[in-house]
Amino acid sequence: MLLLMIGLVLFLAIHLVPTSPSLRDGLIERFGAGAYKVAFSVVSLIGFALIVAGYHKLQMMPGKNPVLFDPPSWTRHIAFLLMVPAMILIVASAIPSRIRTAAKHPMLAAIKFWALAHLLVNGDLGSLILFGSFLAFAVYDRISIKRRPGVAVPPTPTSPLNDVAVVVVGLALYAFLMFGGHGALIGVPLTSFSFAP
């Protein structure tokens, strides 16, 4: 649990820096933009690695990861549905499209869908801490964006084909995770209980 907590603190703390323009600008002024970006990337990677390692370790040690509640089986279906827009929004964050313009901050929206979906189907303490932390972060970051001063940037005209590409790639990513990818990357296969009653 400690490893997971340290990872979450590092990863989320460094991602909270941009939510405070004065803090971010002060660090850039003191250390330079290049050093700031390098430090941001390094701390993020270390935090992410600790999160993955800590969460995986908890799943292998049930005694140290108590199950607080057993989610009903029907929540799985909701989780699978929520992951469809999550995957599409993740792709939208990387491809200019009308979907990205409409979502405004597609990565944060994707994190919300992803975290909520996983909270619905995991009742162990480690999962509640992990996904609950990311959901809280995404909600806070989205609220903070509205309060930050910024220059309005007009939307870039994009082809409707970009929207098609976002949806197709997002659905392909979803299918990859459903049919083997989630099991290979996370260690939890989905097809074995996708349509469980």
BASEKE-845260 format. One record per residue (C-alpha): x, y, z; chain. Coordinates in Angstrom, 3 decimals, decimal comma. Layout:
BEGIN
SITE;X;Y;Z;A
...
This chain:
BEGIN
SITE;0,000;0,000;0,000;A
SITE;2,873;2,366;0,827;A
SITE;4,351;1,998;-2,658;A
SITE;1,015;2,865;-4,256;A
SITE;0,537;5,857;-1,979;A
SITE;4,016;7,230;-2,699;A
SITE;3,420;6,825;-6,422;A
SITE;0,072;8,618;-6,248;A
SITE;1,533;11,479;-4,215;A
SITE;4,392;11,971;-6,687;A
SITE;2,285;11,632;-9,830;A
SITE;-0,672;13,731;-8,729;A
SITE;1,406;16,350;-6,905;A
SITE;3,508;17,104;-9,983;A
SITE;0,337;17,279;-12,088;A
SITE;-1,172;19,737;-9,621;A
SITE;1,651;22,204;-10,264;A
SITE;0,123;23,475;-13,555;A
SITE;-3,155;24,139;-11,743;A
SITE;-1,348;26,981;-9,949;A
SITE;-0,019;29,366;-12,622;A
SITE;1,957;31,360;-10,073;A
SITE;3,741;28,253;-8,796;A
SITE;4,402;26,932;-12,290;A
SITE;5,662;30,280;-13,576;A
SITE;7,822;30,720;-10,477;A
SITE;9,483;27,340;-11,010;A
SITE;10,055;28,081;-14,709;A
SITE;11,524;31,485;-13,877;A
SITE;13,848;30,014;-11,279;A
SITE;14,995;26,835;-13,031;A
SITE;14,179;27,470;-16,685;A
SITE;11,508;25,973;-18,956;A
SITE;13,728;23,074;-20,046;A
SITE;14,584;21,991;-16,500;A
SITE;10,940;22,318;-15,471;A
SITE;9,787;20,063;-18,315;A
SITE;12,487;17,480;-17,587;A
SITE;11,678;17,435;-13,867;A
SITE;7,950;17,196;-14,628;A
SITE;8,499;14,235;-16,950;A
SITE;10,895;12,410;-14,630;A
SITE;8,723;12,783;-11,526;A
SITE;5,648;11,765;-13,542;A
SITE;7,363;8,626;-14,839;A
SITE;8,659;7,659;-11,409;A
SITE;5,240;8,227;-9,859;A
SITE;3,506;6,239;-12,606;A
SITE;5,963;3,351;-12,258;A
SITE;5,405;3,250;-8,494;A
SITE;1,628;3,327;-8,975;A
SITE;1,738;0,380;-11,370;A
SITE;4,164;-1,599;-9,201;A
SITE;2,326;-0,792;-5,974;A
SITE;-1,107;-1,632;-7,330;A
SITE;0,112;-4,877;-8,899;A
SITE;1,779;-5,867;-5,626;A
SITE;-1,462;-5,225;-3,727;A
SITE;-3,431;-7,451;-6,089;A
SITE;-0,943;-10,238;-5,392;A
SITE;-1,267;-9,792;-1,603;A
SITE;-4,997;-9,937;-0,712;A
SITE;-4,238;-9,900;2,989;A
SITE;-2,858;-6,388;2,700;A
SITE;-5,624;-5,191;0,403;A
SITE;-8,964;-5,703;2,182;A
SITE;-12,165;-5,925;0,157;A
SITE;-14,512;-3,297;1,571;A
SITE;-17,523;-4,266;-0,542;A
SITE;-18,440;-6,670;-3,327;A
SITE;-19,851;-4,752;-6,333;A
SITE;-22,965;-6,319;-7,891;A
SITE;-22,392;-8,030;-11,226;A
SITE;-24,561;-5,555;-13,171;A
SITE;-22,046;-2,771;-12,543;A
SITE;-19,705;-4,531;-14,974;A
SITE;-22,007;-3,701;-17,862;A
SITE;-22,041;-0,031;-16,892;A
SITE;-18,255;-0,071;-16,587;A
SITE;-17,860;-1,534;-20,074;A
SITE;-20,165;1,166;-21,473;A
SITE;-18,275;3,957;-19,692;A
SITE;-15,002;2,754;-21,145;A
SITE;-16,217;3,352;-24,712;A
SITE;-16,261;7,174;-24,407;A
SITE;-13,120;6,974;-22,262;A
SITE;-11,159;5,361;-25,103;A
SITE;-12,589;7,720;-27,725;A
SITE;-11,754;10,766;-25,596;A
SITE;-8,194;9,549;-25,010;A
SITE;-7,698;9,383;-28,777;A
SITE;-9,438;12,760;-29,197;A
SITE;-6,847;14,340;-26,905;A
SITE;-4,180;13,471;-29,496;A
SITE;-6,036;14,099;-32,770;A
SITE;-7,460;17,522;-33,699;A
SITE;-11,190;17,060;-34,255;A
SITE;-14,594;18,508;-33,516;A
SITE;-14,878;15,897;-30,770;A
SITE;-11,824;17,351;-29,049;A
SITE;-13,192;20,890;-29,454;A
SITE;-16,572;19,888;-28,006;A
SITE;-15,007;18,033;-25,074;A
SITE;-12,632;20,989;-24,404;A
SITE;-10,416;18,851;-22,175;A
SITE;-10,837;15,291;-23,492;A
SITE;-8,052;13,740;-21,420;A
SITE;-9,599;14,897;-18,154;A
SITE;-13,007;13,671;-19,315;A
SITE;-11,452;10,331;-20,258;A
SITE;-9,884;10,023;-16,807;A
SITE;-13,277;10,647;-15,196;A
SITE;-14,973;7,942;-17,262;A
SITE;-12,056;5,530;-16,694;A
SITE;-11,874;6,104;-12,941;A
SITE;-15,636;5,902;-12,423;A
SITE;-15,873;2,708;-14,482;A
SITE;-13,205;1,045;-12,359;A
SITE;-14,674;2,275;-9,085;A
SITE;-17,946;0,585;-10,019;A
SITE;-16,379;-2,865;-10,329;A
SITE;-13,638;-2,843;-7,685;A
SITE;-14,380;-2,901;-3,993;A
SITE;-10,876;-3,440;-2,613;A
SITE;-9,106;-0,675;-0,702;A
SITE;-6,235;-0,337;-3,168;A
SITE;-8,611;0,187;-6,098;A
SITE;-10,702;2,707;-4,193;A
SITE;-7,588;4,703;-3,349;A
SITE;-6,160;4,494;-6,883;A
SITE;-9,246;5,228;-8,955;A
SITE;-10,785;7,531;-6,376;A
SITE;-7,618;9,649;-6,354;A
SITE;-7,603;9,974;-10,136;A
SITE;-11,298;10,842;-10,237;A
SITE;-10,841;13,517;-7,566;A
SITE;-7,814;14,897;-9,423;A
SITE;-9,659;15,094;-12,750;A
SITE;-12,632;16,871;-11,158;A
SITE;-10,357;19,332;-9,329;A
SITE;-8,216;20,002;-12,400;A
SITE;-11,279;20,656;-14,560;A
SITE;-12,624;23,136;-12,000;A
SITE;-9,241;24,844;-11,666;A
SITE;-8,975;25,290;-15,443;A
SITE;-12,104;27,450;-15,383;A
SITE;-10,446;29,693;-12,787;A
SITE;-7,106;30,074;-14,535;A
SITE;-6,503;33,151;-16,651;A
SITE;-5,921;32,215;-20,249;A
SITE;-6,117;33,399;-23,800;A
SITE;-9,066;32,071;-25,771;A
SITE;-7,825;30,077;-28,737;A
SITE;-10,235;29,734;-31,657;A
SITE;-10,913;26,121;-32,641;A
SITE;-8,814;24,829;-35,518;A
SITE;-10,921;23,802;-38,532;A
SITE;-10,708;20,050;-38,995;A
SITE;-11,974;17,537;-41,488;A
SITE;-14,950;15,321;-40,569;A
SITE;-12,580;12,467;-41,347;A
SITE;-10,703;13,368;-38,170;A
SITE;-13,836;12,689;-36,146;A
SITE;-14,243;9,357;-37,905;A
SITE;-10,595;8,534;-37,185;A
SITE;-11,003;9,413;-33,497;A
SITE;-14,026;7,131;-33,130;A
SITE;-12,526;4,267;-35,150;A
SITE;-9,186;4,337;-33,332;A
SITE;-10,937;4,707;-29,987;A
SITE;-13,149;1,693;-30,665;A
SITE;-10,131;-0,281;-31,898;A
SITE;-8,315;0,528;-28,656;A
SITE;-11,401;-0,539;-26,710;A
SITE;-11,567;-3,829;-28,631;A
SITE;-7,860;-4,427;-28,033;A
SITE;-8,298;-4,043;-24,279;A
SITE;-11,452;-6,157;-24,232;A
SITE;-10,012;-9,052;-26,162;A
SITE;-6,632;-9,655;-24,596;A
SITE;-4,958;-6,292;-24,136;A
SITE;-6,231;-5,626;-20,631;A
SITE;-5,142;-9,075;-19,504;A
SITE;-1,701;-8,726;-21,095;A
SITE;-1,027;-5,207;-19,826;A
SITE;-2,855;-5,166;-16,489;A
SITE;-3,047;-8,862;-15,655;A
SITE;-6,862;-8,918;-15,461;A
SITE;-8,543;-10,491;-18,524;A
SITE;-11,925;-8,988;-19,361;A
SITE;-13,463;-11,523;-21,724;A
SITE;-13,837;-14,083;-18,952;A
SITE;-16,502;-12,022;-17,226;A
SITE;-17,646;-9,545;-19,866;A
SITE;-21,137;-10,976;-20,027;A
SITE;-21,394;-12,596;-16,617;A
SITE;-24,885;-12,377;-15,119;A
